[in-house]
């Protein structure tokens, strides 16, 4: 009778300890997946922001190109007119140069922003890899614990 009770309690505690480890592993996996999901959401938000910024810059570039075309047409018209309008022509050419400089500055800003976003994406991917490695190590540790029991 005593042996029977001993084995009964032994299997009873082993059974609950096994399920306790199992649910603890599930909870840890859920806790490790939560930052991963948050990082994926952050990546999607960054990509959406990048797309919106690119659309805005493209619209601005199109507006600048249209303005440049209008100014070029005005310059041609002024050249056809009399020589008395030469001062106005020089002012328009100056405005054209300023617009071109602004366009170049906008392109440089876009390139810098793209480089920064790519760097941020690389850092986030590195963080995702570290989280996955941590999860694999945790699973390995739990497997070793279960094999030891």
DRENBARO-928561 format. One record per residue (C-alpha): y, x, z. Coordinates in steps of 0.05 Angstrom, whole numbers, padded with zeros to 5 digits, always signed. Each point is the difference from the previous one (the first is absolute). Layout:
REM DRENBARO-928561
YXZ...
//
This chain:
REM DRENBARO-928561
+00000+00000+00000+00048+00056+00017-00014+00035-00067+00012-00064-00037+00068-00009+00033+00019+00072-00013-00014-00006-00074+00033-00067-00004+00065+00027+00031-00004+00062-00042-00004-00039-00066+00052-00049+00026+00052+00054+00012-00018+00037-00063+00009-00063-00040+00069-00014+00029+00021+00072-00005-00019+00001-00074+00041-00063-00014+00058+00027+00041+00001+00063-00044-00007-00042-00062+00060-00044+00017+00040+00060+00022-00012+00032-00067+00022-00063-00035+00063-00003+00041+00016+00073-00014-00011-00010-00074+00047-00060+00000+00052+00041+00037-00007+00056-00050+00005-00047-00059+00064-00031+00025+00044+00062-00013-00035+00007-00067+00019-00070-00019+00071+00011+00024+00005+00063-00041-00025-00036-00062+00053-00054+00012+00053+00054+00007-00024+00032-00065+00005-00067-00036+00070-00011+00028+00021+00069-00022-00027-00012-00070+00037-00066-00003+00064+00034+00022-00009+00054-00051-00010-00051-00055+00061-00039+00021+00041+00063+00002-00024+00021-00069+00018-00068-00028+00068+00004+00030+00012+00069-00027-00024-00020-00069+00047-00059+00000+00057+00045+00021-00018+00050-00055-00001-00056-00052+00068-00024+00023+00027+00071-00004-00029+00009-00070+00032-00065-00022+00066+00022+00028-00007+00066-00035-00013-00034-00066+00060-00045+00009+00043+00060+00017-00025+00037-00061+00017-00059-00044+00069-00002+00030+00008+00074-00013-00019-00009-00072+00048-00058-00007+00056+00041+00030-00015+00057-00047+00008-00047-00058+00067-00024+00028+00062+00040+00000+00013+00068+00030+00045-00030+00052-00061-00024+00040-00027+00070+00010+00016-00001+00074-00043-00061+00011-00056+00032-00039+00001+00060+00046-00003-00044+00061-00060-00037-00027-00035+00064-00015+00012+00022+00071-00030-00065+00025-00060+00012-00044-00011+00069+00031+00006-00029+00069-00051-00053-00017-00048+00051-00027+00007+00041+00063-00014-00062+00041-00061-00014-00042-00026+00071+00012+00012-00006+00074-00038-00066+00002-00058+00031-00037-00002+00058+00050+00002-00049+00058-00058-00038-00030-00041+00064-00007+00014+00020+00071-00019-00069+00025-00065+00002-00039-00017+00068+00028+00013-00024+00071-00043-00062-00010-00056+00042-00029+00003+00046+00060-00002-00059+00047-00060-00029-00037-00036+00067+00005+00013+00003+00074-00026-00071+00009-00062+00016-00040-00012+00061+00045+00007-00044+00061-00050-00049-00029-00049+00056-00011+00009+00023+00071-00014-00070+00026-00062-00006-00042-00024+00068+00025+00012-00023+00072-00040-00063-00013-00057+00040-00029-00001+00046+00060-00001-00060+00046-00058-00030-00037-00037+00065+00003+00013+00006+00075-00025-00070+00011-00062+00013-00042-00014+00062+00042+00009-00040+00063-00047-00054-00024-00052+00051-00021+00005+00034+00067-00013-00066+00036
//
